[in-house]
Amino acid sequence: MTDAPAPLADPHLVYDPVAGDGPKDVVILGSTGSIGTQAIDLVLRNPDRFRVTALSANGGRVTLLAEQAHRLRVRTVAVAREDVVPALREALSARYGAGEPLPEILAGPDAATQAAASDCHTVLNGITGSIGLAPTLAALEAGRTLALANKESLIVGGPLVKALAKPGQIIPVDSEHAALFQALAAGTRADVRKLVVTASGGPFRGRTRQELAAVTVEDALAHPTWAMGPVITINSATLVNKGLEVIEAHLLYDIPFDRIEVVVHPQSYVHSMVEFTDGSTLAQATPPDMRGPIAIGLGWPERVPDAAPVFDWSKASTWEFFPLDDEAFPAVNLARHVGELAGTAPAVFNAANEECVEAFRTGALPFLGIIDTVTRVVEEHGTPAAGTSLTVPDVLEAETWARARARELTARTASAEARA
């Protein structure tokens, strides 16, 4: 283990690009989404610790984005959709006083990437999907600390991210990886025997594959413990999200796949565990709330007081753990396979899944068809080129092919069902 590559995320190393006594300047990407809104709540409660300098969003919630910009008094607002700039400017003007300068507006597909490279201490990447790769690379190249909630950018561009990241530059924000990050602080890397990633089991825990055949979009969106965006929630229902987290854990901590285990924990109190060579297992636990992991990402190596709720130990509670049903939920094993293939395979897996999730949401694909279709796309892709030679064009080309192939297969499935 001691001869393995250095891990991307190491709690024993602190990367501080801009040392100082004042608040940390922070850029929040995906500010109108679940991670972004909770991060802003944390910042507003801790103005002595954090100051937001720029926000980015897709542009679908212009009014909220303008409200955030005004409350935080940011310098820059970035939107991916150029068509919403007039509405954004109008919304900003309605909130700022006469003669008060409006924030700079960046617009277009590269707007978030520009914001990620702007002058700040920390970039929180809360964008959903592989479109977060370019901002991730931009933040690393610019020398910013990267609080990474956008797991897809690491999944699809692992070698690219690893080539740019300096020791301690990435702090994971996923609840599972923030938990591993904290537990790993208790020992040396050579002491680690196993990473144990917990999964709530989603809304369909305990169901057989046959019982999953007729589930609806509404069923899949009814997550029992977490409030998240629709794509991540459906990924949690299929356990694709957990498969992505296994790949992410491998990339962040350089632990082999055969030493990363998934266990179902319905209460979502224990966010993940590290088993050490002496037999000890350290678990990180809090009530389900993403503000804790966000606070780790923004504040490390300091902790942010009262960032998230705590347990009431005066009340009885039961914490359960179950093995994962790989037959009903094959996504985790498929992700392991894809992670071991490396190269462009993770990008193909992720892109095909994004297309299939959208097809499921629109009624064009049944729930079981998500993983069945992704599996076929991965199989057709075959063995990719070596990951060490991966380039951004390689990733984009693989994603384009995977999306097109997934759409073709989805259309065939829809046509066959229509004829049935």
N, C-alpha and C positions, 0 to 999 in steps of 0.2 A: 504493500500500500504506500509506503514512503517514497517509492520511485515513480508513482503515478503523477500525471500533470497536476499543477496547482489548481485548486478549485476556483471557480469564478466568484462564488460567494463564501467568504471566510469571516466569521464573527471576530476572529482574533486580529484582523487587519482593518485599519481605519484609513480610508482614502478621503482626504480633506483638501479639495482643490482651492478653496478660498477660506483660509483661517481668519477668524475674527470674533469679536465679542458680541456683535449685534445680531439681529434676526437673520436666519438663513434665507437667502433669496431663492424662491422656488418657482419653477414653471410646471403647470399642470396641463397635461395632454389628455383630452377626453373629459373636459371639466363638467359637461352636462350629463355624463353617465353616472352609474352607481358609484364607482370608485372616486370619480372627480368630485361629486357633490359631497360625499363623506369626507374627503380630504379638505374641502373648503370649510366644512363645519369644524374640523380639527384646527385649521389655521385661524379661523375667526375666534376660536376659544383660546388661542395661544399667540396673540400678536407680538409678544416679547420674544418668541422663538422663531416664527416664520413670517415671511413677507412674500406674497405672490407677485411676480413681475410680468407674467404672461399666461394666457389661457388659450387653449385650442379646443375646437369641437368640430363635428361634422357640419353643423349648420341647421339641423332640424329643429332646434329649440332656441331660436334667436332671442326671444324675450328673456328666457332664463340666463342665457349667456351674457346679455347686456346687464342684467341685474347683478350677476357675479362680478363682472368687470367693474361696475360702479362701486359695489361694496368693498372690493379688494383694492380699488384704485390702481389697476394694473397699467403697465406701459403699452402692452401689445395684446391684441386679440386676433387669433388666427382661425379661419374657417376653411374647410375643404371645398365647400360649395360656393363658387363665385357668384351664382345667381342670387344668393341671399344677402350680398353685401349692402344693397340699398336698404333692405329691411333692418339689417343690423345697425347701419349708421343711423337710421331713424330711431330705433330703439335706444341706442346710446344717447342720442341727442335729447330724448325725452327724459333721461335720468340725470344728465349732467347740467349744471347751472349755466346761465348765460355767461359767455366769455371763458368758460372752463374748457381747457383743451381735451379733446376726445383721445382715447387711446389709438395708437397706430393699428391699422387693420391689414392683416396679411390674408390673402385668399388664393385658393387653388389647391391642387393635390399635394403640393410641396409645402403648404403653409405650416403644418405641424412640424415638419422637418426643420424649417427655418426657426420656428420657436424653440425647438429642442436644442439648437446650436447657439441660442442667444445667451447673453451674459447672465449667469446665475450660479448658484452653488449646486442645486439639486434639480433634476428633471424627474417628475413623476409621470411615467408612461402608463396611463389608464385607458388607452385606446383598445378597442376590441378588434381582434382579427390580425391577419398577417400584414395589413397596411401599417402596422406599428413598427415594422422592421426598419424602414428608412429613418424614422425619428430616433429609434434606439441606437442605430449606428452613428447618427449625427451627434447625439448627446455624448456618446463615448469618445468619438473623435475630437469633440470640442473640450474634452477633459472634465465633464460634469459628473458628479455622483448620480447614478441612475437608480432610482427607486422603481423597480420593474414589476408592474402588475400585468403587463401585456405579455403573457406567456408565449403567444404565438410567434413573436419576433425571435425569441430564443429557440423555439422549436424549429422554425423553418430556416433560420440563419445561424445555427449553433456555431459552426466553425468561424463564420464571419465575426460574430460577437466575441468569441474567445480570442480571436486574433487582435481585437482592438482593446478589450477591457484590461485595465491595470488591476493589480491586486487590491481587493477591497472596494473597487469602484462600483460594483453592482450590489444593491441591497434588495432581496426579494420581498415582494408585497403580497403575493398569494398567502392566504392564511396557513396553508400547509407548509410552504417553504419558509415563511417567517418563523413558524414553529420549529422546523428543523434547524434553521439558522441559530435560533436562541438555544436550543438544546445542545447543538454542536459546540457551543462556547464552554461547555462543562468538561471537555476533554480534548486531547490532541487528535489529529486526523488518524494516526496509527491506532488509536483506541477504538475506532468505530467498527462495529461488526455488521450492522444492518440499519437501514433507514426504513421506518414503518410509516407509510402515508395513509392517513385515515380518510374514509369516504362516508358520507351520510347514507349512501345507498339511494338517494334521490326519492322521488315519489313512488317508485315501483319496487322498492326493496321487498324481497320475499316472493316476488312473482316469478313464475316460470316463463320460458320463452313463449310457450303457447298462449299464456295469459297476457302477453304484451302485444299480441297481434292486432288487437282492436283499440288500443289506447288512442286518445284524441290529443290534439294540440293543447287543449285546456287542461287535460290530465297531466301532460308533460310539463306544463308551466306552473303547476301547483307544488312547488318545492316545499318540503316540510320544515326546513330550518333557515334557509338563506333567502334574502330578497336580492335578486340579481337581474341583469338584463335578460331578454328572451333567448338569445343565442347561448349564453353561458348556462342558463337554466335548462335548456334542452340538452346541452352537452352533459350536464350533470345527470339528467334522466337516462341517457344512453351510457353514461360513464366514460364517454370520450374525454370529458374534462379531466377525469382521473388518469386516463392514459396519457394525456398531454402532460400532466403533472409528474408522472413517472419519468417521462423523457426529460422534463425540465430538471427534476432532481438529479438525474444522471449528469446532465450538462453543468448544473450549478456546483455540484459537490464531487464530481468525478468518482462516483461510487458505481460499480458494475451493476447491470440490470438484475443479475441473479441475487443481488444483496439489497434490492429495493422491493419491499412487500407492501401490498395494499390490504387493509382490513376495514370492514364496514363498522362504523360507529354511529348509530342513528341520532344520538343526542347532539353530535357536533360540538362537544365540549373540549375533547382532546383533539388538537388540530394536526398533530403528527408526533412521532416519537423517534428517538435514536437509541438503538441497542448497542451497548459497548462490550468490549471483549471480556470484561470481568463479570458479565452477566447482568449488570445494571441496565435498566431502561429508563430514560428520562423523557417525560411527556410534558408538552406545553399545553396549558388548558386555560380557556376563558369562555364565557358565554359567547354564542355566535354573534360576532360584530366585527366588521372589517376595519373599524377605526383603530383597533389595536395594531394589526399588521401595517396599516398606513402610517401610524405613528412610529413604528420601528423603521420603516423605509425612509421617512423624512428626518427622524431625530437621531438615529444611531450614530455614535455609541451611547448617547444619552436617552433616557426614557422620558416620555411625556406624561406627567402626572394626570390621572383621571382621564386618560385617552379613551378608555372603553369601560363598560360595566364589569362588575366583579361578581363572584358567587356569594350567595347568602348561605354560609356554612351552618347556620342555625336550623336550616330546613333539610329534611331527608331528600336524597336524590339517588337515582340508579344510573350507572353508566354501563352500557352494553357494547360488546365487540363480537363480530361474526366474521367468518371467512367469506371471501367474495365468491359469488356464483358465476364462474367463468362461462358456463353454457348459456345462461340467460343474458349475461353481459360480457360479450367477447371483446369489447373495445380495448380493455386494458392489455390483454395478451397481444392483440393486433398492434397496439402502440409499442409494446416491447420489441416486437419483430421489426417494426419500422425504425425504431431507435437504434437497433443493432445494425440494420442496413445502412443507416446514416445517409450522407450525401443529400440528394434531393428527395429521398423517400419521405422524410417527415413533412416536407412542403407539400408533397402530393397527398399525403394522408390528411393534412389540415385543410387544404383547399377543397378537396373532394367532400370532406365533412361539412364545410361551410355551405357548399352548394346543396348538399342533401338536406341539411337542416332547413334551409330556405324552402326547398321543395316540400318538405314535411309541413312547414308552417302554412304554405299556400294550398295544401291538400293534394299535391301532385305525387306524394310518396308516403307510404305507410310508415309507421314508427320503426318496425323491424327493417324496412327497406333502407334506412339511413346507414346502418353498419354493413348490411349486405352489399350495398352499392359501393361504399368506401372500400370494403375488402376487395371487391373485384377490380376497382381502379388501381389499388396498390399492387395487386397481382399482375395486372397488365403492364404496369410501369416497370416491373422487374427489378433487377439489381442495379442501383445507381452507381455513378462514378464515385471515386473515393472522395470522402468529405473534405480532405485537406486541400483539394483543388477547387472547392466550391466558390462560385462567384455570385454576385447579385443577379446578373443576367441568367445564370443557371437556375436560380430560385424562381425568378419570374417566368421563365419558359416552362419549368415544371408545373408551376401553379396554373398557368394558362391552359396547358394540356389537360391537367387533372380536372379543372373546372368544366372544360368543354366535354371531356369524356363522361364526367358525372352527369352533366345535363343530357347527354345522349342516352345514357342508361336509364335515367329518370323518365325521360320521354317514352322510352320503350315500355317501362313498367306501367306508366299511366295509360298507354295505349292498350296494353294487354288487359289491364283491369277494366277498361271501358268495354272491351269486347266480351269479357267474361259474363 
